[in-house]
Amino acid sequence: MGGGGQLTEPGEPGSRRAGGVYTWEEVQSHSSRNDQWLVIDRKVYNVTKWAKRHPGGFRVINHYAGEDATEAFTAFHPDLKFVQKFLKPLLIGELAATEPSQDRNKNDFHTLRAQAESDGLFRAQPLFFCLHLGHILLLEALAWLIIWLWGTSWTLTFLISIILATAQTQAGWLQHDFGHLSVFKKSSWNHILHKFVIGHLKGASANWWNHRHFQHHAKPNIFSKDPDVNMLHIFVLGDTQPVEYGIKKIKYLPYHHQHQYFLLGMFSWSRLKRVKLLKKPKNCDLAWSMSYYLRYLCCYVPLYGLFGSVALISFVRFLESHWFVWVTQMNHLPMDIDHEKHHDWLTMQLQATCNIEKSVFNDWFSGHLNFQIEHHLFPTMPRHNYHLVAPLVHALCEKHGIPYQVKTMWQGIVDVIRSLKNSGDLWLDAYLHK
């Protein structure tokens, strides 16, 4: 090996001394599942053994093996001093001085982040999140009181279904805040409230959400790395995958109905993800999730009976799934979806995300995920500050010639359908003619 790499005995990937000097070629050669190096602030770390113990899941580490993970590391960890102590034993050296930075926009982006920090944009407003939690609990209580006081007519049942779906969706946005450690300074407090909201208020698993969602943020819209674009041969997405599937004669849902199946399949898609929530959950996650279903059955079985209660929650999930999928996919599905291209952090996130116009309704309806660009660049930033950092991000994108897209909500919805139809057409053309 060149660049002053330190030799080590075979089978001992962690035995290199911390004084090694390495080239990118050497770092990139350690990118297999059983041999993983990565770079943070030009320091080289052997994370092979640590990956399985990583709180955010081993797959996030896998996705950055052999790469510069500086921006991802900074973005996901609100307390860098705390996590540095875990990095120190993994240090094996540094990049050679002649090796370039992989992130061409790093200095400007660091300056922007530093300005946001100095402006207090990473400080949360406790009252905002207290009021948000309060309105969720109020909606839950209101739904039950309506049925308890006035009966289980079809009209009232439909009304409380909308109320419960609203509560469930808003709880989804709130658990997202806690899951990203954007509310409290102490990570442990965020973790506790995350388990409460996603478990007791929604019946899902915090552990599963962490492992899946951070992959999406680390490598958005990248096949085999972002689980949100793994459609299991149900849909083809983007411009690349349809052609690849068509050439290989891989069939999926009838191409000319892909956009229609998307409309009908959102409930199934969301339910599929929920089934995975309970796949090998931790004991505490299972307890939190079960507490939701016990509470729900205790409240509604006396009013609707067991069958009626199951039918009610199924309809609520149906409504919630439509809400959730439209909001989350209008920011990503029409954007670039492709294989790994090793772009810098800023470029990668902007190619995979777009914004929806700001308004009081849009902010509430989407849990401020209408500012998807800012959320992806700064996932630990409290959402009520996205609109404040947005002008700075827009200016940085203009400086580097990176498109910064903002749409109306209607245009976002239309683009989802148009994108799916375009992907279906590309598949058919490749299937028939290539």
C-alpha positions as CSV (number, residue, x, y, z in Angstrom):
1,M,0.0,0.0,0.0
2,G,1.1,3.6,-0.7
3,G,0.7,6.7,1.3
4,G,2.4,5.5,4.5
5,G,-0.2,2.8,5.4
6,Q,0.6,0.8,8.5
7,L,0.8,-3.0,8.0
8,T,-1.2,-5.2,10.3
9,E,-1.6,-8.9,10.8
10,P,-4.3,-10.6,8.7
11,G,-7.7,-10.9,10.4
12,E,-7.0,-8.0,12.8
13,P,-8.6,-5.0,11.1
14,G,-8.5,-2.9,14.3
15,S,-4.8,-3.4,15.1
16,R,-3.4,-0.5,13.0
17,R,-1.7,2.2,15.0
18,A,-3.3,5.7,15.1
19,G,-0.4,7.3,13.3
20,G,-1.0,5.9,9.8
21,V,-1.3,8.2,6.7
22,Y,-3.5,6.9,4.0
23,T,-4.7,7.7,0.5
24,W,-8.3,7.6,-0.7
25,E,-7.5,4.5,-2.7
26,E,-6.5,2.7,0.5
27,V,-9.6,3.9,2.4
28,Q,-11.9,2.9,-0.4
29,S,-10.4,-0.6,-0.5
30,H,-12.0,-1.1,3.0
31,S,-15.6,-0.9,2.1
32,S,-16.9,-4.5,2.5
33,R,-19.3,-5.6,5.2
34,N,-16.5,-7.2,7.2
35,D,-13.9,-4.5,6.7
36,Q,-15.0,-0.9,6.9
37,W,-13.1,2.3,7.2
38,L,-14.4,5.8,6.9
39,V,-13.2,9.4,7.1
40,I,-14.4,12.1,9.4
41,D,-12.6,15.5,9.3
42,R,-9.7,13.8,7.4
43,K,-9.2,11.3,10.2
44,V,-9.4,7.7,9.2
45,Y,-11.4,5.3,11.4
46,N,-11.7,1.5,11.4
47,V,-15.4,1.0,12.3
48,T,-15.6,-2.7,11.4
49,K,-16.3,-4.0,14.9
50,W,-18.2,-0.8,16.0
51,A,-20.7,-1.0,13.2
52,K,-22.9,-3.7,14.8
53,R,-23.1,-1.6,18.0
54,H,-23.9,1.7,16.3
55,P,-27.1,3.1,17.9
56,G,-28.3,4.3,14.5
57,G,-27.9,0.8,13.0
58,F,-25.0,-0.9,11.1
59,R,-26.4,-0.2,7.7
60,V,-25.8,3.6,8.0
61,I,-22.1,2.7,8.6
62,N,-22.1,0.3,5.7
63,H,-23.4,3.0,3.4
64,Y,-20.4,5.3,4.2
65,A,-17.7,2.6,4.3
66,G,-14.7,3.8,2.2
67,E,-16.1,7.3,2.0
68,D,-15.9,10.7,3.7
69,A,-18.7,10.6,6.4
70,T,-17.9,14.1,7.9
71,E,-21.1,15.8,6.9
72,A,-23.3,12.8,7.8
73,F,-21.6,12.4,11.2
74,T,-22.1,16.1,12.0
75,A,-25.7,16.1,10.7
76,F,-26.9,13.2,12.8
77,H,-25.1,13.9,16.1
78,P,-26.2,17.0,18.1
79,D,-23.5,16.5,20.7
80,L,-20.3,16.0,18.8
81,K,-18.1,16.1,22.0
82,F,-20.0,13.2,23.5
83,V,-19.7,10.9,20.4
84,Q,-16.1,11.8,19.9
85,K,-15.2,9.5,22.8
86,F,-16.6,6.6,20.9
87,L,-14.5,7.5,17.8
88,K,-11.1,7.9,19.6
89,P,-10.5,4.1,20.0
90,L,-11.3,3.6,16.4
91,L,-8.8,6.1,15.0
92,I,-6.1,4.5,12.8
93,G,-4.6,7.6,11.1
94,E,-5.4,10.4,8.7
95,L,-5.6,11.2,5.1
96,A,-2.3,12.2,3.4
97,A,-2.0,16.0,3.0
98,T,-2.0,15.6,-0.8
99,E,-5.4,13.9,-0.8
100,P,-8.3,16.2,-1.7
101,S,-11.5,16.6,0.2
102,Q,-14.4,14.5,-1.3
103,D,-16.9,17.3,-0.5
104,R,-16.2,20.2,-2.8
105,N,-18.7,22.5,-1.1
106,K,-17.5,21.6,2.4
107,N,-16.1,24.9,3.5
108,D,-19.1,27.0,2.4
109,F,-21.5,24.5,4.0
110,H,-19.5,24.5,7.2
111,T,-19.8,28.3,7.3
112,L,-23.5,28.1,6.8
113,R,-23.9,25.6,9.5
114,A,-21.8,27.7,11.9
115,Q,-23.9,30.7,11.1
116,A,-27.1,28.7,11.9
117,E,-25.6,27.6,15.2
118,S,-24.5,31.1,16.2
119,D,-28.0,32.4,15.3
120,G,-29.5,29.8,17.7
121,L,-31.4,27.9,15.0
122,F,-30.5,24.6,16.6
123,R,-32.2,25.6,19.9
124,A,-35.8,24.3,20.3
125,Q,-38.7,26.1,21.7
126,P,-40.3,23.8,24.3
127,L,-43.6,25.5,24.2
128,F,-44.0,24.7,20.5
129,F,-43.6,21.0,21.0
130,C,-45.7,21.0,24.2
131,L,-48.6,22.6,22.3
132,H,-48.1,20.2,19.5
133,L,-48.3,17.2,21.8
134,G,-51.3,18.8,23.6
135,H,-53.3,19.2,20.4
136,I,-52.7,15.5,19.6
137,L,-54.0,14.4,23.0
138,L,-56.9,16.7,22.7
139,L,-57.9,15.2,19.4
140,E,-57.7,11.7,20.8
141,A,-59.8,12.6,23.8
142,L,-62.3,14.5,21.6
143,A,-62.9,11.5,19.3
144,W,-63.7,9.2,22.2
145,L,-65.9,11.8,23.9
146,I,-68.0,12.3,20.7
147,I,-68.8,8.6,20.5
148,W,-69.3,8.2,24.3
149,L,-71.7,11.2,24.4
150,W,-73.6,10.9,21.1
151,G,-73.4,7.3,20.0
152,T,-71.9,5.3,17.1
153,S,-73.8,6.5,14.1
154,W,-72.2,6.3,10.7
155,T,-71.9,10.1,10.5
156,L,-70.2,10.4,13.9
157,T,-68.0,7.3,13.2
158,F,-66.8,9.0,9.9
159,L,-66.1,12.2,11.8
160,I,-64.0,10.6,14.6
161,S,-62.2,8.6,11.9
162,I,-61.0,11.9,10.4
163,I,-60.1,13.2,13.9
164,L,-58.2,10.1,14.8
165,A,-56.4,10.0,11.5
166,T,-55.4,13.6,12.1
167,A,-54.1,12.8,15.6
168,Q,-52.2,9.8,14.2
169,T,-50.5,11.8,11.4
170,Q,-49.6,14.7,13.7
171,A,-48.2,12.1,16.2
172,G,-46.1,10.8,13.3
173,W,-44.6,14.2,12.7
174,L,-43.9,14.7,16.4
175,Q,-42.2,11.3,16.8
176,H,-40.1,12.3,13.8
177,D,-38.9,15.4,15.8
178,F,-37.9,13.3,18.8
179,G,-36.4,10.6,16.7
180,H,-34.1,13.2,15.1
181,L,-33.0,14.4,18.6
182,S,-34.2,17.9,17.7
183,V,-36.2,18.8,20.8
184,F,-34.1,18.3,23.9
185,K,-30.4,18.9,24.4
186,K,-30.0,15.6,26.2
187,S,-30.4,12.7,23.7
188,S,-31.8,10.4,26.4
189,W,-34.8,12.7,26.9
190,N,-35.5,12.7,23.1
191,H,-35.2,8.9,23.1
192,I,-37.7,8.5,26.0
193,L,-40.3,10.8,24.4
194,H,-39.7,9.2,21.0
195,K,-40.6,5.8,22.4
196,F,-43.7,7.3,24.1
197,V,-45.0,9.0,21.0
198,I,-44.2,6.4,18.4
199,G,-45.0,3.5,20.7
200,H,-47.9,4.6,23.0
201,L,-49.5,7.1,20.6
202,K,-49.0,5.2,17.4
203,G,-48.3,1.6,18.2
204,A,-44.9,1.4,16.3
205,S,-41.3,0.7,17.1
206,A,-38.7,3.4,17.7
207,N,-35.8,1.0,17.2
208,W,-37.0,0.0,13.7
209,W,-37.7,3.7,12.8
210,N,-34.2,4.7,13.8
211,H,-32.5,2.0,11.8
212,R,-34.6,2.6,8.7
213,H,-35.0,6.4,8.7
214,F,-31.4,7.3,9.2
215,Q,-30.5,5.2,6.1
216,H,-32.9,7.3,4.1
217,H,-31.3,10.5,5.4
218,A,-27.7,9.2,4.9
219,K,-28.3,8.2,1.2
220,P,-31.7,9.6,0.0
221,N,-33.1,8.2,-3.2
222,I,-30.1,5.9,-3.8
223,F,-31.0,2.3,-4.8
224,S,-29.9,-0.4,-2.3
225,K,-29.1,2.2,0.3
226,D,-32.3,4.2,0.8
227,P,-35.0,1.7,2.0
228,D,-37.7,4.2,1.0
229,V,-37.1,3.6,-2.7
230,N,-37.1,-0.2,-2.3
231,M,-40.5,-0.9,-3.9
232,L,-40.0,-4.7,-3.9
233,H,-40.8,-5.0,-7.7
234,I,-44.2,-3.3,-7.1
235,F,-43.2,0.0,-8.7
236,V,-40.2,1.2,-10.8
237,L,-38.9,4.6,-9.8
238,G,-36.8,7.3,-11.5
239,D,-35.3,7.1,-15.0
240,T,-32.6,4.5,-14.5
241,Q,-34.4,1.6,-12.8
242,P,-37.2,1.3,-15.3
243,V,-34.8,0.9,-18.2
244,E,-32.7,-1.6,-16.2
245,Y,-35.8,-3.7,-15.4
246,G,-37.1,-3.4,-18.9
247,I,-33.9,-4.7,-20.5
248,K,-33.8,-7.6,-18.0
249,K,-37.5,-8.3,-18.8
250,I,-38.4,-8.0,-15.2
251,K,-42.1,-7.5,-14.8
252,Y,-44.0,-5.6,-12.1
253,L,-47.5,-4.0,-11.8
254,P,-48.9,-3.2,-15.3
255,Y,-46.9,-0.2,-16.4
256,H,-49.8,1.9,-17.8
257,H,-51.6,1.6,-14.4
258,Q,-48.5,2.3,-12.2
259,H,-49.7,5.8,-11.2
260,Q,-53.2,4.4,-10.6
261,Y,-51.9,1.6,-8.4
262,F,-49.9,4.1,-6.4
263,L,-53.2,5.8,-5.5
264,L,-54.8,2.5,-4.5
265,G,-51.7,1.0,-2.9
266,M,-50.7,3.8,-0.5
267,F,-52.5,2.0,2.3
268,S,-50.8,-1.3,1.6
269,W,-47.4,0.4,1.2
270,S,-47.8,2.1,4.6
271,R,-49.1,-1.1,6.2
272,L,-46.2,-3.1,4.8
273,K,-43.9,-0.6,6.5
274,R,-45.9,-1.0,9.7
275,V,-45.6,-4.8,9.6
276,K,-41.8,-4.3,9.5
277,L,-42.0,-2.1,12.5
278,L,-42.7,-5.2,14.7
279,K,-39.9,-7.2,13.1
280,K,-37.5,-8.2,15.9
281,P,-38.4,-5.2,18.1
282,K,-36.6,-4.6,21.4
283,N,-38.6,-5.6,24.5
284,C,-39.2,-2.0,25.5
285,D,-40.4,-1.2,22.0
286,L,-42.8,-4.1,22.1
287,A,-44.1,-3.0,25.4
288,W,-44.7,0.6,24.2
289,S,-46.4,-0.6,21.0
290,M,-48.7,-3.0,23.0
291,S,-49.7,-0.2,25.3
292,Y,-51.2,1.6,22.3
293,Y,-53.3,-1.3,21.2
294,L,-54.4,-2.1,24.8
295,R,-55.5,1.5,25.3
296,Y,-57.3,1.6,22.0
297,L,-59.2,-1.6,22.6
298,C,-60.1,-0.6,26.2
299,C,-61.6,2.7,24.9
300,Y,-63.4,1.5,21.8
301,V,-64.4,-2.2,22.3
302,P,-67.1,-1.2,24.8
303,L,-68.5,1.2,22.2
304,Y,-68.1,-0.7,18.9
305,G,-67.3,-4.3,19.9
306,L,-64.2,-6.1,18.8
307,F,-65.0,-6.3,15.1
308,G,-66.2,-2.7,14.9
309,S,-63.1,-1.5,16.7
310,V,-60.8,-3.3,14.3
311,A,-62.8,-1.9,11.4
312,L,-62.5,1.6,12.8
313,I,-58.7,1.5,13.3
314,S,-58.3,0.0,9.8
315,F,-60.2,2.9,8.3
316,V,-58.2,5.4,10.4
317,R,-55.0,3.8,9.1
318,F,-56.3,4.0,5.6
319,L,-56.8,7.7,5.9
320,E,-53.6,8.3,7.7
321,S,-51.6,6.3,5.1
322,H,-52.8,8.5,2.3
323,W,-51.9,11.6,4.2
324,F,-48.5,10.3,5.2
325,V,-47.5,8.9,1.8
326,W,-48.5,12.0,-0.2
327,V,-46.6,14.3,2.1
328,T,-43.4,12.3,2.3
329,Q,-43.3,11.3,-1.4
330,M,-44.0,14.6,-3.1
331,N,-40.7,15.8,-1.7
332,H,-38.7,12.8,-3.0
333,L,-40.4,10.7,-5.7
334,P,-40.3,13.2,-8.5
335,M,-36.6,13.9,-7.8
336,D,-33.5,12.1,-9.0
337,I,-33.5,8.4,-8.0
338,D,-30.4,6.5,-9.1
339,H,-27.5,4.4,-8.0
340,E,-24.7,5.7,-5.8
341,K,-22.8,8.6,-7.5
342,H,-20.7,9.7,-4.5
343,H,-21.8,13.3,-4.6
344,D,-21.0,15.7,-1.9
345,W,-23.5,16.2,1.0
346,L,-25.1,19.4,-0.3
347,T,-25.5,18.1,-3.9
348,M,-26.7,14.7,-2.9
349,Q,-29.4,16.1,-0.6
350,L,-30.6,18.8,-3.1
351,Q,-30.9,16.3,-5.9
352,A,-33.1,14.0,-3.8
353,T,-35.3,16.6,-2.2
354,C,-37.5,19.6,-3.0
355,N,-39.7,22.0,-0.9
356,I,-43.4,22.8,-0.8
357,E,-44.4,26.4,-0.4
358,K,-44.6,27.7,3.2
359,S,-48.0,28.5,4.6
360,V,-49.6,28.0,8.1
361,F,-51.6,25.1,6.7
362,N,-48.8,23.5,4.7
363,D,-46.5,23.7,7.8
364,W,-49.1,22.0,10.0
365,F,-50.3,19.6,7.4
366,S,-46.8,18.3,6.6
367,G,-45.2,18.7,10.0
368,H,-42.9,21.3,8.5
369,L,-41.6,18.6,6.1
370,N,-42.5,21.1,3.3
371,F,-39.0,22.3,4.2
372,Q,-37.6,19.0,3.2
373,I,-34.3,20.5,1.8
374,E,-33.5,22.2,5.1
375,H,-34.6,19.1,7.1
376,H,-32.3,16.8,5.1
377,L,-29.3,19.2,5.4
378,F,-29.9,19.8,9.1
379,P,-31.9,16.8,10.5
380,T,-31.3,17.8,14.2
381,M,-32.6,21.4,13.7
382,P,-36.0,22.0,15.3
383,R,-38.6,22.2,12.6
384,H,-39.9,25.6,13.6
385,N,-36.6,27.1,12.5
386,Y,-36.5,25.7,9.0
387,H,-38.0,28.8,7.4
388,L,-35.2,30.9,9.0
389,V,-32.4,28.9,7.6
390,A,-34.0,28.4,4.2
391,P,-32.8,31.8,2.7
392,L,-29.2,30.9,3.6
393,V,-29.5,27.5,2.0
394,H,-31.1,29.0,-1.1
395,A,-28.2,31.5,-1.4
396,L,-25.6,28.8,-1.0
397,C,-27.3,26.7,-3.7
398,E,-27.3,29.6,-6.1
399,K,-23.6,30.2,-5.5
400,H,-22.8,26.6,-6.5
401,G,-25.3,26.3,-9.3
402,I,-27.4,23.6,-7.5
403,P,-31.1,23.7,-8.2
404,Y,-33.3,24.6,-5.2
405,Q,-36.9,23.6,-6.1
406,V,-40.0,25.0,-4.4
407,K,-43.4,23.9,-5.5
408,T,-47.0,24.4,-4.6
409,M,-48.6,21.4,-2.8
410,W,-50.8,20.7,-5.8
411,Q,-47.8,20.7,-8.1
412,G,-46.1,18.3,-5.8
413,I,-49.0,15.9,-5.9
414,V,-49.2,16.1,-9.7
415,D,-45.5,15.5,-10.0
416,V,-45.7,12.3,-8.1
417,I,-48.3,10.9,-10.6
418,R,-46.4,12.2,-13.6
419,S,-43.1,10.7,-12.3
420,L,-44.7,7.3,-11.9
421,K,-46.3,7.4,-15.3
422,N,-43.0,8.4,-16.9
423,S,-41.1,5.6,-15.1
424,G,-43.8,3.1,-16.4
425,D,-43.4,4.4,-20.0
426,L,-39.6,4.1,-19.8
427,W,-40.0,0.5,-18.6
428,L,-42.4,-0.5,-21.4
429,D,-40.1,1.0,-24.0
430,A,-37.1,-0.8,-22.7
431,Y,-39.1,-4.1,-22.3
432,L,-40.4,-4.0,-25.8
433,H,-37.5,-2.5,-27.8
434,K,-34.2,-3.2,-26.0
